[in-house]
Amino acid sequence: FRSWLVRWYPVVDRAAAIKTLCRAVARGAEEACGAGRAPDGMLTISPQRAEAALDSDEIRWDVGRAAKQLLESVTLVDRELQVLQLAVSEKEARKNLERAGWDLEKAALSHAEKMQSLSQDASSRFGGPLEKYMALHLGDW
């Protein structure tokens, strides 16, 4: 009944909505990571972050939608880490080309092989959900 009320009636008590969102995100993150694995407070969001999420035009104080969006942030972290893995600096490109005798095709194939080997263990390379939620927390999630 409570979720129905929050969904169909406008939010009257903003403080209660913020507190509910903070608890929902902490509970969802704890479920994803395993209970008791994280230090106290590391799977929470700040009240300011909760309010900003709730007040967005996309969410419009829908606590359920806000919690879902915030909990899906881990997927974005995974994607950004993959982007950073795929990026090639000018220094690295120069080193690959020098190693390949300035043959662009060989250097590209070498880089592709390296990316292939990295992608095979990419899911565990940067840790699991716990490490990613903790990184989000430290980044003022």
HUMOWO-V233029 format. One record per pair of residues at least 24 apart in sequence whose C-alpha atoms are under 10 Angstrom apart, sorted by sequence separation. I is the first residue (numbers start at 1). GAP is how many residues later the second one is. If there is no record, write none. Layout:
BEGIN
i-><I	I>
gap-><GAP	GAP>
END
This chain:
BEGIN
i-><21	22	22	25	45	86	21	22	86	19	22	18	19	21	22	86	18	21	22	86	18	20	21	85	18	19	15	18	19	21	86	17	18	21	85	86	17	18	85	18	15	18	82	14	17	82	85	25	24	25	28	32	14	21	24	28	82	14	21	22	25	26	29	81	82	21	24	25	28	29	18	20	21	24	25	28	29	17	19	20	21	23	24	25	78	81	82	17	18	21	22	25	26	29	78	81	17	21	24	25	14	20	21	24	78	11	12	21	77	78	10	11	78	10	11	78	10	11	9	7	8	74	75	78	6	7	74	77	6	7	74	76	77	6	7	74	75	6	7	74	77	3	73	74	77	3	73	74	3	74	71	74	73	70	73	70	43	42	43	45	42	43	44	43	44	42	43	45	46	49	50	38	42	43	44	45	48	49	37	38	41	42	43	44	45	48	42	43	46	33	34	38	39	42	43	45	46	32	33	34	38	41	42	44	45	32	33	44	31	32	33	43	30	33	29	30	33	29	32	30	29	29	26>
gap-><24	24	25	25	25	25	26	26	26	27	27	28	28	28	28	28	29	29	29	29	30	30	30	30	31	31	32	32	32	32	32	33	33	33	33	33	34	34	34	35	36	36	36	37	37	37	37	38	39	39	39	39	40	40	40	40	40	41	41	41	41	41	41	41	41	42	42	42	42	42	43	43	43	43	43	43	43	44	44	44	44	44	44	44	44	44	44	45	45	45	45	45	45	45	45	45	46	46	46	46	47	47	47	47	48	49	49	49	49	49	50	50	50	51	51	51	52	52	53	54	54	54	54	54	55	55	55	55	56	56	56	56	56	57	57	57	57	58	58	58	58	59	59	59	59	60	60	60	61	61	62	62	63	66	68	71	87	88	88	88	89	89	89	90	90	91	91	91	91	91	91	92	92	92	92	92	92	92	93	93	93	93	93	93	93	93	94	94	94	95	95	95	95	95	95	95	95	96	96	96	96	96	96	96	96	97	97	97	98	98	98	98	99	99	100	100	100	101	101	103	104	105	107>
END
